[in-house]
Amino acid sequence: MFSLKQALHDHELIVLRVIGEWWELDLTGTEKLACVNILAETLGAVDMQLEIKYLGPEESAALEDLINSGGRTPVASFERVHGTVRHMGPGRLEREEPWLDPISPAEALWYRGFLFRAFDESEMSDLVEYYYLPDELFDQFPKQSLETDKPIDQKSTQLTQVTQPEEYIPEITDAVDDITTIIAFAQNLPVQEEDLKSIQPLLLNQNLKRASLLFVLASELHLLRATDEGAKPSRKIVTWLQKKREESLRDVANAWSRSAWNELWATPGIICEGSGWQNDPILARTTLLDSLPREEGWYRISELINFIKEEEPDFQRPDGNYDTWYIRDLDSGDYLAGFDNWHMVEGRLLRFLIQGPMVWLGLVETNIPHEEDDFLFRLTPRALDWLGDRPVVAEEVAIPIVINGNATISVPFNANRYHRFQVARLSEAEAAKSGFPFQYRLTPKSLKRAKEQGIEPDRMHNFLEKASGRPLPPSVKRAIQRWSELGTEARLEKVILLRVRDPEILEKLRSNPKTRDYISESMGDLAVVARPGDWQKLIEATAELGLLIDHDSSDWIMTVA
């Protein structure tokens, strides 16, 4: 990080002389630059591996932590474990002589010349204050001895397997199906993230946080492209939608591991506020994935969280500062500042990463706990292969779509997803139900939309027969042909119906300037359609004419009394 000379130059002259006294150097009357040069030569000749053995146990532990952190660690993190170094000017240093009675292991190392402090860039490109060991001292320790160089799987073997729970939620693989739904919707109507609520009924899992994640992942996989109106499908969907399910799930997992989607802001139980701070979601994911076991079996989520707190507590706050983020507890409204609230923020985030995204993407199975039980998790074979960088196992048989005589189309869960995308272009999607085929219905509106996208009736006919593997039902074939020749022949719509007892009342309403603009199509001598947005005005206007309208909003039939 810095050389001895650079480090020593940042000290007050009195501190340099104190360090010199420790090493039996009399620097009284010596100028600062000369002190720096003398101490740099002296400290550079120290055998650090031998010296660390002669330190007290607390000082030795502090120095080992610094070495195992790569020779530098954020001031806040280091002081949380090994105490502080008091800030003093020259006058106070002379009066109090803190080196004679240091208040912490950190302060003892400071006045021995084994601990220095400086600002440097963090992994998030912020300026962070670090304690560090100068290069000449740190380089004496072999890198293979550093804890940070241990293999990931060695680090994660400390978790204890537990008995398989009686009830658990099997692995879920429908993320790629709902991404297909989002892409298909965007083909017909460009999508903004705030529009996801309108897509919600069409998704197998209607959790809006999950929908937001899938929308972002589809964009980051370049399956959606941004336009001024919203996201639209890109050309890459043709290849991706025809991949095997496991191949697509691997793509989604890879995209999630480096995604900008921010789980902290979606974590249940907390509210993130303000714009003056930021977190890096990739740091949290990387720490979790590095800490996961690499063996199939059930583990306690709480044990994994405690393990991460012990091994890498500052995984998402590289500066070790727990007082700069504005996060409140949802229930109490209290701000969750300080390391004491680690489990309320970091712990909740880690739990959400497992029970949210990792479940949604088919990487984890979780138990159904009784109230007194802890939450358990198990990595799926898919996750173990992914974490182990093993090839995808992608054997599957695609099931053809089914076209029914009533103009509905059933698309099985394991059908070709590109076929489902094309079906969605030709038809209207119905609400999705988990465990049932996707349902679509051919309508004049959907056929018109498809034609506007360049899909002529002949292409519709050919595609539907190819995707279903059989001839079209005669009724469907005839319906498409009639629409192509005659357009829309019938329309079913909701109306507000006004009924009267006497035809003269309708004549009066049609002729009166106060009411005539609020009614439209006649439905015989005793009924008329009221304009949907004007029914309240119609009621008020007829009252002024001495006519009272009785209305039932459950079926929207109004009767003149």
N, C-alpha and C positions, 0 to 999 in steps of 0.2 A: 504493500500500500504506500508506505513512505520509508525513506532511509532513516538511519539513526540521526544523521545530521539534520535532516528536515524535521524530525520529531523533536529533537532537543532544542532546536531553534525556537519552537513555539512556547517553551517554558520561560517563566520569569527567572531572572538571574539568581534570585535567592533559592529557587527550587533546584537549579543546576548545582549550586554549591552544596545543597543538602544531599543530592544524589552523589556528589563527589565525596562527601564525608563518609557515606555508606561504603564506598569503595576505597576508603583510606587515601583520598586525594585532598590536599589542602588547596582550595581554589580561591581563598581569601585575596581580594584585591585584583583578581584576574578578570579581564574584560569578558563580555558575553561570548563573542566569537571564539576566543581562545578556549573558554570553558566548553563550548560545543565541540570543538575539535578534539580536546583532550578526552572528554567523556565518550565521544563516538569511538575513539580508538580503544579506550578501556573496555566499554561494554561490548564492542565487537569481538573482543578476545575472550569473552566469558563463554564457558562451556555450558550452554543452556540445559542440555539433557542431564548434566550432573547437578547444576544449580537447582533445578526443579525438585530434586530429591531432598535438598537441604531446607527447602521452604517449609513453613508450618503447614499442617494438613489443609487448612482453609485457603491459604494463599496458593498452595499447590493445586488444589481443585479448581480455583478460579483461573489460574494460568492454563491448566489443561483444557478447560472449557473454551478459553480464547483460542488456543491452538487448534482444537477440534472444530472450531467454527471457521477455520481457514485463516486465522490470524487477525480477524476483526469481527466485531459483533456490535449491534446497536447499543448505545449507551443505556437506553431504557431497559432493554432485555438483560443486559449484564448486571445492572444495578439492582434489578428485581431479585436476583439470586445472590449476588456477592457484595451488595452494599454500595454506598455512594462515595464519591470523592468530593469533599467540600470545596466550594469555590471561594478563594480568598485572594485579596490583593496583597502587594508586598508588605504593607504596614501590618495587616492582620496576621500574615504569615510570621513576621518577626515577633509579634506579641504572643501568639498562641502556640507556635511550634508544633503543628499537628502531626509531624512525622515522629514525634516522640511517643504519641499515644493515638495511633490511627484508629478510626471508628469502624473500619471494615477491612476485609481482605483486599478489596479494590484499592483503598487508600494506601495500604501497606505496599502494594505492588507499584503504585504511582510514585512514591518517594524513593523506591529502589531503582527506578528507571526501567521497569518491566511493563509499564502500562502507559499508553499515551492516548490522546483524544484529538479527533479532527472530523471535519465534514467531508462527505464524499457522496457520489450518486448511488442511489439504491437501485434495485432491479426494476423499479417503477419510474426511474429517472428523476426521482425527487432527491433533494439534498437531505441527508440523514447524518446525525452525529454518531460517530463510532468510537469505541475503544479499540485500540489495535496494538499489535506487536510489530516493531520495525522490521524491515525485510531481513537485515543481517541476523537478527535473533530468530525470526520465524523460520528462515531457510535452513536452520540447523536440525529441524525435525523432519524425518522422512514422511513423504506424503502418504505412503501406504498405511501409515499408522493412524491417519486421521479418520475420525468416525464418519465424516461426510463421504468417505470413499467406500463405505460398506455397500455390498450389493443390496438391491431393493428387497429381494426375497429373504435375505438374512435378517434385515431390519424388521420384517413383518412376522417372523416365526414366534413371537412372544404371545400371540393371542391363543386362548384356550378354546378348543372345540367343545360344543355342548351337544346334548342329545337332540335329535330331530324333533321338532314340535309336532303335536298331534294335528294341528290345523295350520296351514300356511297357504299363501297365494301363489299359485304356479307362475312360472315365467310368462311375461307378456311380450308379444311380438308385433302388436298392432301399430307401433309408431309409424312404420312405413305405409300402412294403410291410410292412416289419417293424414300423413304428408301427401299421399296421392289425392285424397279428398280436397285438401287445400289447393293443390296445383290445379285440379280439375275446376274448382270454383273460380280460381284466378283466370282460367282460360275464358270463362264466360263473363267475368266481371272483375276488373283489377282490384287487388286487395291491399288495404293498409292494415297495419297491426291492430288498430282500433276497430277494424271491421270483423274481427274474429268472432265476436259474439253472434253475428248473423250466421256464421258457419257452424256454430256450436251444435245445433241439433243433428248435423250430418256426421259428426265425429263419433267414433266408438267410445272414446273417453272424452267427456265434455268438460274436463278441468281446464279452465282458461289459462292457467299458468303453463300447463303442458302444451296447450295450443300455441301459446306465445313462443315457447321454446322450439316447437316443431317448425313454426313459421320462420324463425330466425335461422334454424339449421338448414331449411330448404333454400333460403337465400344464400347462406354461406357455402352451400354445396353448388351454388350457381344453377339451381333448378328453377329459381325465380329471378327475374331481372327487374330492376327498379325502373319505373317510368313516372312521368308527372302525375298520372292518374292513380298509380299504385303498382303493386308487383304483378307481373305477368310471367307465364311459363317461358323458359328459355329452350333452345334447341337441345340442350343436354338431357331433357326429360325423356326423350325417345330411348336413349341407351339405358338410363337409370331405371325407368319403369319396367324394362324388360329383363333386368337382372333377377337372379334368384333372391328369395327373401333374405337369406343369411348374408349374402353379399351386400345387399342394401342396408341391412342392420349394421354391418361392419363400417360402411361409409358413414352412417349416422353417428356411430360411436366415435369414430375418428374426428368427425366435425365437432362433436360436443366437447371433446378433450381440449380443443383450441378455440372454442366459441367465445364470442363477446357477450353472450347472454349472461346476465348477472344474477346468480342464484341468491346472493345476499339480499337483494332488494325484493325477492320473492319468498324469503324464508318465513314460515308461519311463526306468529308470536312476537314479531318485532316490526317496527316501522322505521325505515331509513328516511332521513330528512336532509335538506340542504344541498348545496352544490359546491361547497368549499372543500370537499374531500372526495376521494375516490378509492375504490378497492380494485384489485385485479382478480377477476373470477378464476383465471387460469391457475393462479398460485394455490387457491383452495383445492381445485380439482386435482392438481398434480400431487399435492401433499396427500390427499385421500387415496388416490390410486397407488402411490408409492407405498402406502402403509397397509394396503389390503393384503390379506393372506393369499398365498398362491396355491392353496390346496382346497379341494372341494370339501365342504362341511359347514355346519352352522356355528355362528359366533354371535356374541352379544354386541350390539351397537354401542352400548355404554362403555364396554371394555376397550373397543377401538378408539372411541373419543378420548378416554382417559390416557390411552397409549400415545395418541397424537399430542395431547396436552403436555405429557411428560417429555416426549422426544422433540417436538417442534411446535411449541405453543404459539410462536409469532408467525405462523405460516402465511397469514394474510396481512400482517402488519410488520413489514420488514424493519421498520424503525423501532419496534417494540413499544410504541406509544399508544396507550389505550384511552387517551383523553381527547382526541381530536376528531372523532367521528360522531355524528349526531344520530344516534340510534335510541329509540324509545321502546320500552316494553309495551306490548299491545294492551294488556290487561290493566296494569297500574298506571301507565303513562309516564313512568319514571325514565330518565335518561340512563342508559346502561354504559357508564364510563368506568374506567379503571379495570385492572386485571382481575379484580374480584368478580367481575361479571363475565368472565371468559365463557363459562358454560351457557350463559344466557344469550350470547351472541355467537361465538365460534362453535360452541357445542351444538346449538340449534342449527347452525348452517351445515355442519357435518352430517347431522341427523337427516336434514332435508335433502342433502345431496344423495344420500343412500335411499331414503324412502320416496324421494321424488324422481329426479332425472334418471338415476340408475335403475329404478323399477320401470319407469316409463320406456326406457330404451332396451329393456330385456336383459339387463346385466345382473340383476339381483332379484332374488325371491325373498319375501319377508313373511314372518309368522303372523297369526291372528292371536294376539296375546290376551289372556285374561287380565283383569285389572291389576292383579298383584305381580304379574309376570313382566320381565324385561322384554324389550323388542329385540328380535333376533334377525339375522340375515344370512343368506347363502349366495355366493357367486354362482352364476349359471355356467355351464360348460362354454357357452358363447363368450362370457366375460373372461374366463380363464384362458381360452385360446387367444382372445384379443390382447390381454395383458402379457401373455407369453409370446406374442408376435408369431403365432402359429397360423397356418393357412386356414381359410374359411372352408368349413364343411357345408356344401351347398347342394345336396341332393333333394330334389322335390319334383312332383308331377303337377302341372297346371291343370285345373279343372275348367271345362268350358262354361260359358255363360248360358243361361236358360231364358229363352224368349217365350212368353206366355201369350195365349190367344187374346187376353184382355188388354194387350198393349203394355204390359209391365215386363220388366227385365230383371231377373235375379242374377246377381254376380256373387258367386261363392267367395269365401274368405281367401281361399288359395287359388283363385283364378289369376290369370295374367293381368298384372296391374296396368299395363299399357292398354289392354282391352277395356278395363274399367274406365280409364281416363277417356277413351273414345266414346264409350257408352254415355258418359256424363255430358259429352258435347252434343249428343243427339236427343237427350231426354232430360226430364226433371228428376232430381234426386229426392228421395223420401228420407225421413228421419232414420238414422242408423240405430240398430239394436245389436248389442254385443251378443255373439253366439249365433246370429242369424245372417243370411246373405244380405248384401247391399241391394236395396230395391230402387228401381228407376221406372219412370212412366213416360211413354211417348205422348207428346201433346202437340197441338198446332204451334204453340209458342216455341217449344223446343226445336221442332222441325224447321221453323222459320229462322231461328237463331243459328242452327247448323248450316242452313243454306247461305246465310249472310257470311259465315266463316268459310264458304267455298265447298261445302259438302252437299252435293246434289243427291236427289233421291236414289239414283242408281248406285252411287257409292255407299249410301246408307244400307241399301239392300244387300250389297255384296259383303260389306263388313259384318253385318249382323249374322249372315249365314256362315261366314268364315269363323267368327268368334264363337258361335254356338255349335258349329260342326254339323248342322242340319238345316233343311229348308225352313224358311220363315212360315209360321202359321198363316193360312190363307187370309184370316181376318186382319192380321198385321200388315201383310203384303198389300191387301186391298186398301187399308186405311192410309198407308203412305202414298199409294198411287192416287187416291181420291184427293188427298191434301195437295199433292203436286199439281193436280189439274184444277181444283176448285178452291183451294185455300181453306180458311176456317169456315165450317158449315154450321157449327153450333158453339154456344158459349154458356158456361155455367158461372153465375156470379151472385154475390150477395147484394141485396138491395134493401132499402127501407121502404116498406109498403104502407101507403096511406089508404085506408078503407073508409067509405062513407055509406050512409043509409039511403041517401037520395042523390040521384045524378045531378040535380040542380046545384048541390053543394060544390061539386067539382067544377061546374061551369063558373060558379061565383069565384072560386079560388084561381081559376085560369085567367079570368078577366080582370081581377083586382090587381092593381100595380104593387100592392104591398105583399102579395103572396105568389104571383105568377112566376117569379124568377126562382122560386124554391122547389118547384115541381117539374117533372120532365115527362117520361114516357107513360102513356095510358096503359092500364092493364084491364080493359073492359070499362063498363059504364060506372062501376062503383069502386074502382081502385086506380091509384096512380103511384108512380115511383117518386119518392122524395129524394132530393139531392143529399148524399151522405153528409156533406159538411155543413148543411144548412137546416137540419131538422129542428134545432133549438130555435132558430130565427122563425121557422115556419110555425112552431107552436105559439110563439109570442105574437106573430102577425095575425094568426087566426083568432087569438083571444081578443085582439083589438076589434075584430069584426063580430064579436059576440059568439064565436065558436070555440069550444074547449076540446082539445085533443087528448084522448087517453092513450098513453104509450107504454109499451113493455120492452125495455132495452134488451131482454134476454133473447127475443126473436125478432125485434124491430118490426113489429106490426103496430101501426097507429090507427086509432078509430076516432072519428068525430062524434062527440056526444050529441 
